[in-house]
Amino acid sequence: MSSKLKNKILLSSPHMGGLEMGFIQEAFEENWVAPLGPNVDAFEQEMVTYLQDEDLYAVAMTSGTAALHIALRLLGVGPGDEVFCSSLTFIASANPILYQGAIPVFIDSDSQTWNMSPEALERGFEESLKKNKLPKAVVVVDLFGQSADYRKLITICNKFNVPIIEDAAEALGASLDNKKCGTFGDYGILSFNGNKIMTTGGGGMLLVRDKEKAKYAHFLITQARDPAPYYLHSVVGNNYRMSNIAAGIGRGQLRVLDQRVSRRREINRLYRNELEDSGVIDFMTAPSGYFSTNWLSVGIFTKKVDPLCFVSKLAQENIEVRPIWKPMHTQPLFAKSQYYASSQNSFADLAFSNGLCLPSGSNLGNEDILRVCEAIKNIFYQE
């Protein structure tokens, strides 16, 4: 069959479940289409219930990036402050540091979890201590649907009394030792972008452990309007509040989240059976105690190849794949930033130079996954 006649296999497309329309229709009937509204309030509370952490408060926003920005503001991060951040991530994890005029310092990942390396983090802290300038925060990213090693990372950050912002944008539904991702840090970040495991079309959420800080976050994201009979503003605010329509989509999506997680894990097992057992790719694995959602199935080729070659050739087969995130410390924007590798051979650089993200959407069928596997094996053995 010609590739032009084959259906397009996307990396991770939205997967609606049907329940969303009920909440959206209700919003239309009540004319709650602007930011704020009963869906927003309910979505925040339902997310806290899902995360099984009664000490949390949730603040729904327009994006995970917005939530991270507000977390930095609540921590008082400002010009000249340093913030440690995972290097192997999407740029949205790092850009809010620049919004505050702060200085990002990047930390490598370890090969076991693919997430922030405790060894590299501790080395970064020791160097900062020598300079008498500890970071104001550490942004730890839970990559591709898997928790970072908070058993060690929390101990290290507590030792230096530096708060953690957990960027769980890619890991809603994942857990470590039965504790949900998003609940490990002093602040948690969720994303409901269109490619995430659940979506609101575009949106995010901030998780905080202090009621007053949650209240202040709500104040900041609605343009920081002071209580007054007219528009009065004493501090800079943001227009980051989630709409009632988007929150309605989120409420419907949340009800099928566990099903979406289950399907992505099934897809990952199928990839392993076809590609790992064939000696083509070593996949990101979940160590003992880790429950990964496999938001994206990702792995590193067992021989040196050019991932961009696979991207190009698979595109000709109507299959969308992508390289692993290009590490932040290699981005032109951060060319002058400090970077702490986990060893002499940076894992973040290795993953980018020889890794691939495979189609993982929960709306893909087994026949789609097998088609991807066959195409990858054909290219791999021709290389």
C-alpha positions in Angstrom: 0.0 0.0 0.0 1.3 3.5 -0.9 2.2 5.6 2.2 -0.2 8.2 0.8 -3.0 5.8 1.4 -2.0 4.8 4.9 -3.6 6.6 7.9 -1.5 9.1 9.6 -0.1 7.8 12.9 0.4 10.8 15.2 2.8 11.0 18.2 0.2 11.7 20.9 -3.1 13.2 19.8 -6.1 14.2 22.0 -8.4 11.3 22.9 -11.9 12.4 23.9 -14.1 10.1 25.9 -17.6 11.6 25.3 -18.2 12.7 28.9 -16.7 16.1 28.1 -19.7 17.4 26.2 -22.0 17.1 29.2 -19.9 19.5 31.2 -19.4 21.9 28.2 -23.2 21.9 27.5 -23.9 22.7 31.1 -21.5 25.7 30.9 -23.2 27.0 27.8 -26.7 26.6 29.3 -25.6 28.6 32.3 -23.6 31.1 30.2 -20.4 30.3 32.1 -18.0 30.5 29.2 -15.5 33.0 30.6 -12.7 32.3 33.1 -13.9 31.2 36.6 -17.1 29.2 37.0 -18.4 26.0 38.6 -16.4 23.7 36.3 -13.2 25.4 37.3 -13.9 25.0 41.0 -15.0 21.4 40.6 -12.0 20.5 38.4 -9.6 21.8 41.0 -11.3 19.8 43.8 -11.6 16.6 41.7 -7.9 16.7 40.8 -7.0 17.0 44.5 -9.2 14.0 45.1 -7.6 12.0 42.3 -4.1 12.8 43.6 -5.1 11.4 47.0 -3.4 14.1 49.0 -5.7 16.0 51.3 -3.1 18.7 52.1 -3.1 20.0 48.5 -4.8 23.0 47.0 -5.2 23.2 43.2 -5.2 26.3 41.0 -6.3 25.8 37.4 -4.5 27.9 34.8 -4.1 28.5 31.1 -0.9 26.3 30.9 1.6 24.3 32.9 4.1 27.1 32.0 1.9 29.6 33.7 1.6 27.4 36.8 5.4 27.1 36.9 5.8 30.9 36.5 3.4 31.5 39.4 5.2 28.9 41.6 8.5 30.8 41.1 6.7 34.1 42.0 5.3 32.5 45.2 8.8 31.5 46.1 10.1 35.0 45.6 12.5 34.1 42.8 13.8 37.3 41.2 16.6 38.9 39.2 20.0 37.3 39.8 18.7 34.3 41.8 19.7 30.9 40.6 17.3 28.1 40.0 18.4 24.5 39.4 16.4 22.7 36.6 16.5 19.4 34.8 18.3 19.7 31.5 16.6 16.8 29.7 13.2 18.5 29.3 11.0 20.7 27.1 11.9 24.4 27.3 8.7 25.2 29.1 10.4 23.9 32.3 13.1 26.5 32.0 11.6 29.6 30.4 9.7 30.8 33.5 13.0 31.1 35.2 13.9 33.7 32.7 10.6 35.4 33.1 11.6 36.3 36.6 15.1 37.5 35.6 16.7 34.5 37.4 19.6 32.4 36.3 19.0 28.7 35.3 21.5 26.1 36.2 21.0 22.8 34.5 21.3 19.3 36.0 21.8 16.1 34.1 19.5 13.0 34.3 20.5 9.5 35.4 20.4 6.4 33.2 18.1 4.5 35.5 15.1 6.9 35.7 16.0 9.3 32.9 15.2 12.1 35.4 17.3 14.4 37.5 20.5 12.8 38.7 20.8 13.0 42.5 24.6 12.7 42.1 24.7 15.7 39.7 22.3 17.7 41.9 24.4 17.2 45.0 27.5 18.3 43.1 25.7 21.4 42.0 24.7 22.2 45.6 28.2 21.7 46.8 29.6 24.1 44.2 26.9 26.6 45.1 27.7 26.4 48.7 31.3 27.2 47.9 30.1 30.3 46.1 27.8 31.1 49.1 24.9 31.3 46.7 22.4 28.5 47.0 19.6 28.3 44.4 16.2 29.6 45.4 14.5 26.5 44.0 15.0 23.2 42.2 12.7 22.4 39.2 12.6 18.6 38.9 10.9 17.3 35.8 9.1 13.9 35.7 10.0 12.9 32.2 7.8 11.0 29.7 5.4 9.8 32.3 7.8 8.6 35.0 8.6 9.9 38.4 12.0 11.3 39.3 13.9 9.6 42.2 12.3 11.7 45.0 13.6 9.2 47.6 17.0 10.8 47.1 16.2 14.2 45.6 14.0 15.3 48.5 16.7 14.3 51.0 19.3 16.3 49.1 17.1 19.4 48.8 16.1 19.2 52.5 19.7 19.0 53.4 20.3 22.4 51.8 16.8 23.8 52.7 15.9 24.5 49.1 12.3 24.0 47.9 11.3 21.6 45.0 9.0 22.6 42.2 7.8 19.3 40.7 7.2 19.7 37.0 4.8 16.7 36.5 3.5 18.1 33.2 4.3 14.8 31.5 3.5 12.4 34.4 -0.1 12.8 35.6 -1.2 9.4 36.7 2.3 8.1 37.5 3.5 7.3 41.0 6.5 6.4 43.1 5.9 4.1 46.1 2.1 4.6 45.5 2.5 8.4 45.9 1.2 10.3 42.8 3.4 12.5 40.7 2.6 16.2 41.3 2.5 15.7 45.1 6.3 15.3 45.9 7.4 18.9 45.7 6.6 22.0 47.7 4.8 23.0 44.5 3.5 20.7 41.7 2.9 21.5 38.1 0.4 19.8 35.8 -0.2 20.3 32.1 -3.3 19.6 30.0 -1.9 20.5 26.6 -3.3 18.8 23.6 -0.7 16.1 23.5 -0.8 15.2 27.2 -2.4 12.1 28.6 -5.5 14.1 29.4 -6.2 17.5 27.9 -8.3 20.6 28.3 -7.3 21.8 24.8 -4.7 23.9 26.6 -4.3 24.4 30.3 -2.4 23.6 33.4 -2.6 23.5 37.2 -0.6 24.6 40.2 -0.6 22.4 43.3 0.3 24.1 46.6 0.3 23.0 50.2 -0.6 26.3 51.8 -4.2 27.7 51.6 -3.1 31.3 51.8 -0.6 30.8 48.9 -3.3 29.1 46.9 -5.5 32.1 47.5 -2.7 34.5 46.5 -2.1 32.4 43.4 -5.7 32.9 42.4 -5.3 36.6 43.0 -2.2 36.8 40.8 -3.6 35.0 37.9 -6.7 37.2 37.7 -4.6 40.4 37.1 -3.9 40.9 40.8 -7.1 43.0 41.3 -7.2 44.4 44.8 -10.6 44.4 46.7 -12.1 47.7 45.8 -15.3 49.1 44.1 -13.1 50.0 41.1 -10.1 48.4 39.3 -7.3 48.8 41.8 -3.9 47.1 41.3 -0.9 47.2 43.7 1.3 44.4 42.2 1.9 43.0 38.7 -0.7 40.3 37.8 -1.1 37.7 35.1 -4.0 36.7 32.9 -3.6 33.0 33.6 -7.1 31.8 34.8 -8.5 28.7 33.1 -11.9 29.1 31.4 -15.0 27.3 32.6 -15.3 25.6 29.2 -11.7 24.2 29.3 -12.3 23.0 32.9 -15.4 21.2 31.7 -13.3 19.3 29.2 -10.8 18.5 32.0 -13.6 17.1 34.2 -14.6 14.7 31.5 -11.1 13.7 30.7 -10.2 13.1 34.4 -13.0 10.4 34.6 -11.2 8.3 31.9 -7.6 9.1 32.9 -6.9 5.7 34.4 -8.2 4.0 31.1 -5.8 6.3 29.1 -2.9 5.3 31.4 -3.7 1.6 31.0 -3.8 1.8 27.2 -0.5 3.7 27.0 1.1 1.1 29.2 -0.2 -1.6 26.8 1.3 0.2 23.9 4.6 0.3 25.6 4.5 -3.4 26.3 3.8 -4.0 22.6 6.8 -1.9 21.6 9.0 -3.8 24.0 7.9 -7.1 22.6 8.6 -6.0 19.1 11.6 -3.7 19.3 13.5 -4.4 22.6 13.3 -8.2 22.1 14.5 -7.7 18.5 17.6 -5.8 19.8 16.7 -2.5 18.2 15.9 -0.1 21.1 16.5 -0.1 24.8 13.4 1.5 26.3 13.2 3.8 29.3 12.3 1.5 32.2 10.5 1.8 35.5 12.6 0.7 38.4 11.1 -1.1 41.4 8.4 1.0 43.1 7.9 3.2 40.0 4.6 3.2 38.1 5.0 4.9 34.8 2.1 6.1 32.5 4.4 5.7 29.5 2.9 9.0 28.3 5.5 8.6 25.5 7.3 5.4 24.8 10.9 6.4 24.4 14.2 4.6 24.0 17.8 4.7 22.9 18.9 2.7 19.8 21.3 -0.2 20.5 23.7 1.0 17.9 24.8 4.5 16.8 22.2 5.9 14.4 20.9 9.3 13.3 17.4 9.8 14.9 16.7 12.6 12.4 17.0 9.9 9.7 14.3 7.9 11.3 12.1 11.0 11.7 12.4 11.8 8.0 12.0 8.2 6.7 9.1 7.4 9.0 7.4 10.7 7.9 7.4 9.3 4.4 5.4 6.4 5.9 2.9 8.8 7.5 4.3 8.0 10.9 5.1 10.8 13.3 8.1 10.3 15.6 10.4 12.8 17.3 13.9 12.9 18.8 14.3 13.0 22.5 14.2 16.5 24.0 17.3 18.5 23.0 18.9 19.2 26.4 18.5 22.7 27.8 22.2 23.2 28.3 22.7 22.7 24.5 20.1 25.3 23.5 21.4 28.5 22.1 19.2 30.4 24.5 21.1 28.9 27.4 24.6 28.8 25.9 26.2 30.5 28.9 24.4 28.5 31.6 26.1 26.2 34.0 25.6 22.5 33.6 26.3 19.6 36.0 26.5 16.2 34.2 25.9 13.0 36.0 29.2 11.6 34.9 31.9 12.2 32.3 29.4 11.1 29.7 26.3 13.3 29.9 23.2 11.1 29.8 21.0 13.9 28.5 23.3 14.3 25.5 23.4 10.5 24.9 19.6 10.3 25.0 19.2 13.2 22.5 21.8 12.0 20.1 20.6 8.4 19.9 17.0 8.3 21.1 13.5 8.5 19.7 10.0 9.2 20.9 7.4 6.8 19.4 3.7 7.2 18.7 2.0 6.6 22.0 -1.6 8.0 21.8 -4.2 6.0 23.7 -6.4 6.1 20.6 -3.9 4.1 18.5 -4.7 0.5 17.7 -2.4 -2.5 18.0 -2.2 -2.6 14.2 -0.8 1.0 14.2 1.9 0.1 16.7 2.9 -3.0 14.8 3.2 -0.9 11.6 5.5 1.6 13.4 7.6 -1.3 14.7 8.0 -2.9 11.3 9.0 0.4 9.7 11.6 1.1 12.4 13.1 -2.4 12.1 13.3 -2.0 8.3 15.2 1.3 8.7 17.4 0.1 11.6 18.7 -2.9 9.7 19.4 -0.9 6.6 21.5 1.6 8.5 
